[in-house]
Amino acid sequence: MCFSEAAAFHACESRRSYAKFYATSSDTMAQKLYIGGLPYSTTDQELGDAFASAGTVTSSSIVTDRMTGRSRGFGFVEMASEAEANAAIDMWHGKEFGGRTLTVNIARPKEDRPQSAGGGHGGERREWRERN
């Protein structure tokens, strides 16, 4: 085995052991939940208090509009473990909170958005100006 093959083998083995470690200890890791359908008047504290009945809440936050500062009607709660997160989903998904029905599930990572060229036309205007 040459040096590059050995380095690749070692890197692969370290990734496997890393993944194996987290697969076995995933029940103790924090789990982030997406909470949709929130009343617009809900605060971070109220959201955290509501989900504390399902387990230990590490953090809670309501997503707000940048321009107005108003709630956008959804937020995130981080539970201390996967078991507590599943209990929170069972307890709150499809249930009423403040007169609205909640959607609760495991939060997905934020996807990278393509970078625009500006102007809201994906660069069409710039190309037009360059041609004329």
N, C-alpha and C positions, 0 to 999 in steps of 0.2 A: 504494500500500500504506500503510495507516494504521500508527500506532505499535504497536498491539497485534498486528497481523498480522506486522510486522517482528520484534517480540520473539519471537513464536511460531516464526517461520521460523528465527531465529538459534538458539533453544533446540533446535529439531529438528535443525538442522545440527550443533550441537555434540554432541548425543547420538549422531548417526550417526558422526562422526569418533571419538568416544570408543569406541563399539562396534567400529569398524573397527580402531582401534589395538590393542584387546585381542584381536580375532579374529586379527590377524596375529602378535601376540607371545605367544599363549597357550602356546606350547611352552616358554617360559622362565618361566612363572608357576608358583607352588607349587600343588600339587594335593592335596587332603585325601582320604584313603581311610577307609572304614569296614571294620573287621575284626571279624567275628563268629565265634562258636564257639571262643573262646579258653579254654584251661584257666584255672580260677579262681586258680591259683597264679602266673600270668604277671605279671611286673612291667613297668613302663614301659620300663626299660632293656633287658630281654630282648626286648620287642616291637620296639624301635628297632634293636637289634643284628640281629635276624632280617631285617628289611626293608632294612637297609643293604646287603645283598648285591645288591639290585636297583638301588641308586642312593643319592643323598644324602638322608638323612632329616633334615628340618628340625625335627620334633617328633614325639613319640609319647606317648600317654596311654591308660591303662586307665580305664574308667568304673566308679566304685564306688558302692555303696549308701550313701545319706546316714546311715541309722540304724546300720548294722553296720560300715561301712567295708570290707566284702568286695567283691571284684570282681564285676561283673555279667556277666562272660563276653564282653564286647565292648570295643572301643576304637577309637582313631583314630590314623592315621599321616599326617603331612604330608610329601610328597615334594617335592624342589626343582623338578621340572619335570613336565609332562604326560607326556613320553616315559618318564621314570623311574617315574611312577605306573602307566602301562600295563604296563611291564616287571614291576612288583611284582604287579599283578593276574595277569598270565600266569604268574608264578613261584609264587604262593601260593594262588590261588583253587582250592578243591577239594582242596588238599593237606593232609597231616597235620602238625600241630604239637602236640607234647606229648600225643599220643594222641587228639587231636580234629581233626575236619575243619574247615578254615577257610572262611569266606565273605568274599571281598574284593571290594569294588566302590567306585566313586566315591561319596563321602559327599554326601548331599543336605542342603540347608539345614534347620535345625530349624524346624518349622512352629509358628506361633503357636497356642497352646491357648486355648480360650474360658475366660474368667474365671468361676469359679463363685461363687455367692452364699454359699457356706459350708455346713457341715453335711453335705456329700456328697449332698444331695438336689436340687441345682440350684435352691434357693430355695423348694422346696415347703413346708418347715416354717415359714419366715417368713410365707408367704402364709396358711397355716393359722392361725398365731397372730394375724395381723392381722384375720382374719375373726371369730375367737372372742373 
